[in-house]
Amino acid sequence: MTLNDLPEIQITRNIRSTRLRLRVDGTQIRLTAPVFCTKKQIQSFIADSESWLLKTWQAQQERIQSIDRSLPATLQLFNHAQPFNVIYQTQKHNFVLDYENQSLYISDRNPENYLKAFVITYAKEHLPVYLAQISQETGLSYQECSIRQPKTRWGSCSAKHDIMLNSALVLFSENIVRYLCVHELAHTRHFDHSPRFWAEVARHDPDYLTHRKILKNTAMPWWWLHS
């Protein structure tokens, strides 16, 4: 296998990046580069990283092939103490959440896509409300909140203090979601990852190192990643 056998590397230039960084994510390879990097520097970096890229890509593909592709029987959401039973059945609606019976009904026409669609819809309804709550608790204000499905980021904060949250966060426990909200809100005061920034995060989440590690190391389910 050579670099030519890999999918096209998607290159993103980021004003906040200080170094070149490669990431293998499922069926994609992404490279984040500082805005000042030349094409020649990027090509040289990719060439120098060939051995790591090939090894990591092959390991990821082997892991993907070994993943259990069964759909979940329950779904735990960040702001509910008990998981919802997930029932796949023939029905008119793509998904129906029944709070009274603690059940989520998913159409069996295309269940993995409808399950993901439910998570996105749920996130758009609940995450902005939760972010506003944490903002009030911490005294860290922001402008707008958007909910999206980026492949490589759990959240972001713009220079205008607009915050983006990844809809998949609702699949984590509340303390993890709270950490991510605190993290992005802290960027409204420190637009970097300096010691002052992490001190601000620690002030509102003393266990942030543990929460950060969990968020970084938890693999998402296949039905979330496949589309």
GIDA-V22186 format. One line per field, one symbol per residue. phi: phi as a letter, one per 20 degrees, with the letter a starting at -180 (. if undefined). psi: psi as a letter, one per 40 degrees, with the letter a starting at -180 (. if undefined). Layout:
BEGIN
phi = ???
psi = ???
END
This chain:
BEGIN
phi = .cgfeefgfedcecfefdbfbdbecmdccccdcffefeffffffffffeggffffffffffffffeffefefeccedgdcfdfefddebfbfefbcedffelcdddfefbffffffffgfffffedffffffffgffemdebedccdccffcceabcefemeddcfffgfeeffffffgfffgfffffdceacfgffffffffdbgefffffffffdeefffffefc
psi = hideeiihhhhhhhdeheihhihhgbeihihhiidehiddddddddddeddddddddddddddddehhfiiieihhidfhdiihhhhhihididihhgddefihhhhedgdddddddddddddddddddddddddddeehiicihihafideidiihidefhhhihdedeeiidddddddddddddeedhfafidddddddddegdfdddddddddehhiiddddd.
END
